[in-house]
């Protein structure tokens, strides 16, 4: 079967690329586009995003997005500026989807149903004559003569002039994400940085906070240590779980964390540990007859967390402030200023919202998403060595990179 463009992967990025190729091309009616999707239906993973509510993007100025893509933010700048959050919202809004934003700036469809977003993509694909072929698992991809491609599936063989890899990464394998795109890209000569779970919780060694599961701490100072060396500092919200930590302050920075790292939580914000120690000494001197737990209670921490810290510091709830010995006073100061938690492991791909690692960005033209190694090959979305924070940043990147690929292809078909 011969066609102009084949897109492997029927997720939002793949569907949007096909739609935009039709919308942007001067010869839209003549372009033959096929999407090959191995699942029985398209958009399976999209329906899971935001717990099914679909956090599509973020509000605000697009320049503020750049700090939410880790160390590879320079690559995503061009796609974001070419097709920004307002463009994405407009695309769906003129097709009947209204949106709402949360106090954190997250943008959702007004219905809070990911299905509304997927239905627009499916309807637009049908309206524009795009061949969406489900249960069409790709087995092999090769280059053919005239800068084209030969694609073998379980059912058919295809020839195309342009090829877009939009298979997604390895996160949520239940949706069919099995890393096929990495295999295809590698077979065509691309270097792949080892895929890893991203936007994932951490599990902690000898974890003693299980009974605090569900407690959230806002705007906590967090530091990451490896072999006694400071790796990174940041601020964010954290969530205690039954086996470790989650929340944006952990998920967004899990890309930097590896097993055996030490994550330190500054439960009480002070310029340094000495200031906190002197502050506690002053409180003790002024309130020696009070129970020490009541002195600590003045700090803006959940009582259950305070009780646990006292337990770890081996301080009885019946200990009066004046009875607290210097070593225990110093110990609890350390725990309140920098609570150390050793990382046992990170959540796996079943828990990770996206995939870190992927196709080397140096091998992709950031203005077109075309391969620098293989003419007419385009790579978009999660396959790239690029992952964003929670809050719609990854979906925005998927749509933005899809738009650039479509724009480039539409001028060449």
PEGI-V137420 format. One record per residue. N is the residue number from 0. NEAR is the number of other ideal C-beta (glycine too) atoms within 8 Angstrom. Layout:
n = {N | N}
near = {NEAR | NEAR}
//
This chain:
n = {0 | 1 | 2 | 3 | 4 | 5 | 6 | 7 | 8 | 9 | 10 | 11 | 12 | 13 | 14 | 15 | 16 | 17 | 18 | 19 | 20 | 21 | 22 | 23 | 24 | 25 | 26 | 27 | 28 | 29 | 30 | 31 | 32 | 33 | 34 | 35 | 36 | 37 | 38 | 39 | 40 | 41 | 42 | 43 | 44 | 45 | 46 | 47 | 48 | 49 | 50 | 51 | 52 | 53 | 54 | 55 | 56 | 57 | 58 | 59 | 60 | 61 | 62 | 63 | 64 | 65 | 66 | 67 | 68 | 69 | 70 | 71 | 72 | 73 | 74 | 75 | 76 | 77 | 78 | 79 | 80 | 81 | 82 | 83 | 84 | 85 | 86 | 87 | 88 | 89 | 90 | 91 | 92 | 93 | 94 | 95 | 96 | 97 | 98 | 99 | 100 | 101 | 102 | 103 | 104 | 105 | 106 | 107 | 108 | 109 | 110 | 111 | 112 | 113 | 114 | 115 | 116 | 117 | 118 | 119 | 120 | 121 | 122 | 123 | 124 | 125 | 126 | 127 | 128 | 129 | 130 | 131 | 132 | 133 | 134 | 135 | 136 | 137 | 138 | 139 | 140 | 141 | 142 | 143 | 144 | 145 | 146 | 147 | 148 | 149 | 150 | 151 | 152 | 153 | 154 | 155 | 156 | 157 | 158 | 159 | 160 | 161 | 162 | 163 | 164 | 165 | 166 | 167 | 168 | 169 | 170 | 171 | 172 | 173 | 174 | 175 | 176 | 177 | 178 | 179 | 180 | 181 | 182 | 183 | 184 | 185 | 186 | 187 | 188 | 189 | 190 | 191 | 192 | 193 | 194 | 195 | 196 | 197 | 198 | 199 | 200 | 201 | 202 | 203 | 204 | 205 | 206 | 207 | 208 | 209 | 210 | 211 | 212 | 213 | 214 | 215 | 216 | 217 | 218 | 219 | 220 | 221 | 222 | 223 | 224 | 225 | 226 | 227 | 228 | 229 | 230 | 231 | 232 | 233 | 234 | 235 | 236 | 237 | 238 | 239 | 240 | 241 | 242 | 243 | 244 | 245 | 246 | 247 | 248 | 249 | 250 | 251 | 252 | 253 | 254 | 255 | 256 | 257 | 258 | 259 | 260 | 261 | 262 | 263 | 264 | 265 | 266 | 267 | 268 | 269 | 270 | 271 | 272 | 273 | 274 | 275 | 276 | 277 | 278 | 279 | 280 | 281 | 282 | 283 | 284 | 285 | 286 | 287 | 288 | 289 | 290 | 291 | 292 | 293 | 294 | 295 | 296 | 297 | 298 | 299 | 300 | 301 | 302 | 303 | 304 | 305 | 306 | 307 | 308 | 309 | 310 | 311 | 312 | 313 | 314 | 315 | 316 | 317 | 318 | 319 | 320 | 321 | 322 | 323 | 324 | 325 | 326 | 327 | 328 | 329 | 330 | 331 | 332 | 333 | 334 | 335 | 336 | 337 | 338 | 339 | 340 | 341 | 342 | 343 | 344 | 345 | 346 | 347 | 348 | 349 | 350 | 351 | 352 | 353 | 354 | 355 | 356 | 357 | 358 | 359 | 360 | 361 | 362 | 363 | 364 | 365 | 366 | 367 | 368 | 369 | 370 | 371 | 372 | 373 | 374 | 375 | 376 | 377 | 378 | 379 | 380 | 381 | 382 | 383 | 384 | 385 | 386 | 387 | 388 | 389 | 390 | 391 | 392 | 393 | 394 | 395 | 396 | 397 | 398 | 399 | 400 | 401 | 402 | 403 | 404 | 405 | 406 | 407 | 408 | 409 | 410 | 411 | 412}
near = {7 | 6 | 12 | 9 | 17 | 15 | 15 | 16 | 15 | 13 | 16 | 14 | 16 | 19 | 17 | 14 | 18 | 16 | 14 | 13 | 16 | 13 | 8 | 8 | 10 | 4 | 7 | 10 | 5 | 6 | 13 | 9 | 15 | 15 | 17 | 15 | 14 | 10 | 11 | 4 | 7 | 15 | 13 | 11 | 12 | 12 | 10 | 10 | 11 | 8 | 4 | 9 | 11 | 15 | 13 | 14 | 13 | 12 | 8 | 8 | 4 | 10 | 5 | 7 | 14 | 10 | 6 | 10 | 14 | 9 | 3 | 10 | 11 | 5 | 11 | 17 | 10 | 10 | 14 | 14 | 7 | 10 | 10 | 10 | 13 | 7 | 9 | 14 | 12 | 8 | 8 | 14 | 10 | 6 | 9 | 7 | 11 | 7 | 12 | 8 | 8 | 7 | 3 | 5 | 10 | 11 | 14 | 14 | 16 | 8 | 5 | 7 | 9 | 14 | 7 | 11 | 14 | 13 | 8 | 12 | 14 | 12 | 9 | 11 | 13 | 9 | 6 | 11 | 8 | 12 | 9 | 13 | 9 | 11 | 9 | 12 | 7 | 13 | 6 | 7 | 12 | 9 | 8 | 8 | 3 | 5 | 6 | 11 | 14 | 11 | 16 | 9 | 12 | 5 | 5 | 6 | 8 | 14 | 11 | 14 | 10 | 12 | 14 | 15 | 14 | 16 | 11 | 15 | 12 | 11 | 14 | 10 | 10 | 5 | 10 | 9 | 14 | 6 | 9 | 10 | 15 | 12 | 8 | 13 | 13 | 10 | 9 | 13 | 6 | 13 | 7 | 12 | 9 | 5 | 12 | 8 | 15 | 13 | 13 | 13 | 13 | 16 | 11 | 13 | 6 | 5 | 11 | 6 | 9 | 8 | 6 | 11 | 9 | 6 | 10 | 9 | 11 | 5 | 5 | 13 | 9 | 16 | 11 | 15 | 13 | 10 | 4 | 4 | 6 | 7 | 8 | 8 | 7 | 8 | 7 | 13 | 11 | 14 | 11 | 10 | 9 | 4 | 7 | 11 | 13 | 10 | 11 | 10 | 13 | 16 | 14 | 11 | 13 | 15 | 9 | 8 | 11 | 7 | 7 | 6 | 12 | 10 | 16 | 12 | 12 | 12 | 13 | 9 | 4 | 9 | 3 | 6 | 10 | 6 | 9 | 13 | 11 | 8 | 9 | 12 | 9 | 8 | 11 | 14 | 7 | 6 | 9 | 9 | 6 | 9 | 10 | 14 | 12 | 8 | 13 | 13 | 8 | 6 | 9 | 2 | 10 | 8 | 7 | 9 | 12 | 13 | 10 | 12 | 14 | 14 | 8 | 8 | 10 | 6 | 12 | 5 | 8 | 5 | 11 | 11 | 14 | 7 | 7 | 11 | 6 | 5 | 6 | 11 | 13 | 9 | 10 | 14 | 12 | 9 | 12 | 12 | 11 | 10 | 10 | 8 | 12 | 11 | 16 | 10 | 7 | 13 | 12 | 8 | 11 | 8 | 8 | 15 | 9 | 12 | 17 | 11 | 9 | 14 | 15 | 10 | 11 | 5 | 10 | 14 | 8 | 11 | 6 | 10 | 13 | 12 | 13 | 7 | 8 | 9 | 6 | 12 | 12 | 16 | 14 | 17 | 14 | 13 | 15 | 13 | 10 | 12 | 12 | 12 | 10 | 9 | 11 | 11 | 14 | 12 | 13 | 16 | 15 | 15 | 14 | 15 | 15 | 17 | 15 | 16 | 15 | 15 | 12 | 13 | 14 | 13 | 6 | 7 | 13}
//
